[in-house]
Amino acid sequence: MRSRTALIVAASVLAVVVLSVALAPWISPYPPAQQSLAERLAPASPTHWLGTDHLGRDTLSRLLEGGSFSLAVACAATLLTAALGTAIGVVSARRRGWIDEVLTRTSDVLLALPEMVIALFVVAVLGAGPVSLLLALAVTGWTPFARLARALAYDVSSRGFVEAARVLGCSPSFVVFRHILPHLSGPLLGQAALRFGQFLIAVGALSYLGLGVQPPQSDWGSMLASAQPYAARSPLGVLAPGLVIFTVALCVTLIGQHLAALAGLRTLLSLAPSRRGSDV
Amino acid sequence: MRGFLARRTAALGVTVLLASFVVFLIPYVTPGDPVRKIIRSQVQGELVDESAVQGLTAELGLDDPLPVQYVRWLSHFVSGDMGLSYTSRTPVIEHVMPALWITLSLTVVTLAVAAIAATALGTLAALREGRLTDRVITALTQALIAMPEYWLAPVLVLVFALNLSVLPSAGWSGPSSMVLPVAVLAIRPLSHFTSAVREGMLDALGGEHVLAARARGLSHSQTVFRHVIPNGLLPLTTLTGVWFAGLLGGSVIVEVIFAIPGMGRLLYDAVLNSDIPLAQGGVVFVVVLAVVLTTAGDLLHAVLNPKMRNSHA
């Protein structure tokens, strides 16, 4: 029951954040780029709920506007890597043999490489921007999905109903779409939620370093970076964007862990809560 | 065991070769002609003499086939000649080695702190399974995984350096300058390690050998120290290898925030300045170390856990 309450709270908070970011043009108290040099680094007040930045821009309005970039890139990265990883994992498990060997080794190699170094490398080759940001996250990001999809597809493929479908003359693609993928959807959804949280943090990290979003656009990571020199005078400018990233990442992680636990993935997802009792 | 060792070593060699080839290709796939970049980095003027371009292309052997160039680059690289940094005009190796030592020491201290704290917290949580202590520890470790380092770091600086003035806010001088970076870096491994140790301990606690030990008359604490903790800590060996690899590159953010002249900072500066030789040298070093350390972690796990040796993991 306790975890159910936490799940409802997490889902509600997430819904509120996503909705307010989506409705930003209509609910923003100020235009996000509007400067008012007389009110620089103002503290929280009834006129500016979260204060203003070093150019006198309203922090709340900028948070609402910046959220669309952070959330959109994290969402796109999750969808891209989930699709790619699932396809690779299922092909590995169905084909086996040398294809499986090559794909599994490739994902092992990518898993061993430091993610941030790869991202820096991609940005160095392609230049900063949303597309290279997405690619930087995708190069290594598909591997957890591929591992999970391969393990599950291996497992499902040995079950009776898959064998029966094959004997009855169903085509391999029919078997995959009708019998295998539906069995993978639950665990993969949990994995996707967990990965979304990690991608959101990574997008913020790259933007913080100036390698993600490019000015004049801004996102939560770049807001944090630009507020940092003024942290002593106006701590809220640093606290607010980080707290939003933390909150959203925490909510999706909780949801992901819940979905993973529902799918019985205690061992595959290291942070899923344990379900003991049945085997003792 | 020998087959396992051979398989892992072969995989290691292939990985390193593949990675080095990709790194070798950087200047060929980045926009712009590498020869012009080199000339432009030497003469400050805007105009580049065409005959100089052709001369340098031949001199550097850039008109040879790509495989020939790769083998030449690799043999230079292995003998320690990684070229000159574009920005400082000094050998890359002189930048990489000191940076590597700083990052390595930071990583070792961080992992030691995380492993010790995780052993204590994970064991405690497992022994108190389902009770308040367990629930608090589990909730905290799950929340920490969502903590962005680039947020925790400024907040800690704000509190401990600016408001309390007990620790330096940035720089690399003496043990006190390590406290905040290590605290920030340790958060994520701590979170992973704690849940792994908790799971490991729970599995060990439910094992038949524990029941047998209790039946033989060992006390609860004797059983825990002799039979539960050694088994429960097994997952930490592999995890430490993986995290060692991860932290070598993952410290980019922390090194930039705290102005620590380590590998992360070096790679970041190299990318910002399009200093290709420096980036190549740094990336190859990090990748080789990452792969070697991950393999070492797996081998250590295989030595400690006989079940692993025959698996194809």
Interface residues (C-beta under 8 A of the other chain):
Chain A: R105 D108 V109 A112 L113 P114 E115 M116 V117 I118 L120 F121 V123 A124 V125 G127 G197 I201 G204 A205 Y208 L209 G210 L211 G221 L224 A225 Q228 A231 A232 P235 V238 L239 P241 G242 L243 I245 F246 A249 L250 T253 L254 Q257 R266 S270 L271 P273 S274 R276 D279 V280
Chain B: A11 V14 T15 L18 A19 I26 V29 T30 P31 E129 T138 T141 Q142 A143 I145 A146 M147 P148 E149 Y150 W151 L152 P154 V155 V157 L158 L162 S191 H192 S195 A196 R198 E199 L202 G206 V242 A245 G246 L247 L248 G249 G250 V252 I253 V256 G264 L267 Y268 A270 V271 L272 S274 A279 V283 V286 V287 A290 V291 T294
